[in-house]
Amino acid sequence: MSEQLNIEKSAKDYENKTPQEILELALNNFKNIAISFSGAEDVVLIDMAKKISNDFRVFSLDTGRLHPETYQFIEEVRKTYNIPIEVFFANRDATEKLVKEKGLFSFYRDGHKECCDARKVDPLKRALNTVDAWITGQRKDQSPGTRANVPVIQKDPTFGTGNLVKFNPIANWTSKQVWDYIRENNVPYNKLHEKGFVSIGCEPCTKPVLPGQHEREGRWWWEDATKKECGLHAGNVKR
């Protein structure tokens, strides 16, 4: 971990900086740092980071319930940027126990937390135990109920032992800015976006959105909109 970086001061100083400037700060101050990769925002960050340094890791979470197009997308990103992608898999024991006791679709009845804990939160914990800092593609406008106040730099409120640093370089960007960058820089994207999917998660928990709907309305659509965090960014949810 960087001993020199004052997180609170840096968050304030970099609040209105470009994603590239925030990434440069992150990559220059942390050698053991990783980009969490799953969607369009994350590949934009990988593309930007590759133009700054090669000294970073990329990890992804395989819940065992992803769309086929998502697996193809992960492989396309690996080949395009010539980078190893560390894939962390769902907790086998917890997943087997959940499926045995409640079946494959208990989340429609009981809510998504139990399934996400086994399939997403556990592998994320294992991934983050190996780094000093991580970079996410969170945007403030992704989920007005839970992400409206996401800072560009923060001490991770959920994971680590209090010293894990979390960078959100495109917190201030809109979806349009993300997609403008993707088109202008020929960045690969998940082909599900061409079928009306905006925010893409596990196959049983994601559906396309209609014109005028918010992008997160396609995630866990059977639940209260204020609870639409899977646990990876649970610190965003006010208790």
Secondary structure by P-SEA (a helix, b strand, c coil): ccccccaaaaaaaaccccaaaaaaaaaacccbbbbbcccaaaaaaaaaaaaccccbbbbbbccccccaaaaaaaaaaaaaccbbbbbbbccaaaaaaaaacccccccccccaaaaaaaccaaaaaaaaccccbbbbbccccccccccccccccccccccccccbbbbbccccccaaaaaaaaaaaccccccccccccccccccccbbbbcccccccccccccccccccccccccccccc
